[in-house]
Amino acid sequence: MTKIRAFEERDTEMVVSLWQTCGLTRPWNDPYRDIARKLTVQRELFLVAEDAGEVVGSVMAGYDGHRGWLYYLAAAPSHRGQGIGRALVEQAETLLIELGCPKVQIMVRPENGIVRPFYDDLGFTPFEVWATGKRLIED
């Protein structure tokens, strides 16, 4: 039975492996540093799905006082279709609502368009936006 719970430091290797398996890591983002940084800010919004002692899903959420964001949403390929992604999103949304968050957003890379029906089913609505970024600390 899959359980959604807060991330614990002992989950680090399994989470990084999950992200790599799901194609969520990029050379310019050190996943270990991303985890370490998250644990200093709203660590309760970093969730994992666990099945028989194995991390099979994750989501990292955040709220800046204006919008909530979801990052690193992943379900292990071996566990897809079991509702793990949905459960992670719903739990993250519940925690964000408790913080007074009025809206949640997620950025999806164009090459990951296969997930669009998943987000549609969860009530996410695509919108046009120009996203840009600037690295302040090199990993």
C-alpha positions, 0 to 999 in steps of 0.5 A: 500500500502506498503512503504519502508522507513528508520527505526525510533525509534518508530518502535522498538517494531514492528520490534522486534516483527516481528523478533521474529515472523519470528524466527530471534532472538537468546538468545545471541543477544539482538534485542534491543541492535542490533537496538541501535547499528545499529542506531549509524552506517549507520542508513540510511541502516536500512529499514522497510516496512510499511503497514497501519501504521504497520511494515511488513518487515525489513532489516538491511544493512551495508558496511565496505568498502569491502563488503555489508551485509544484516541482519534481512531480514524479511517479516511478514507471513501475507504479504509474497508473496507480494514482500516485501522482494524483495523490501527491498533487492532492496532498500538496494542494491540501497543504498549500490551501492550509497556508492560504494559497489561492492558486497553484502552478506547474511548469512542464517542459515542452518535451514532456507533453505526454503528461498534459492529459494527466494535468488536464484531469487534475483541473490544471489549465494551460496558459500562455506565458513567457518564462525566463530565469537567471541563475544566481548560484551555480551548482 
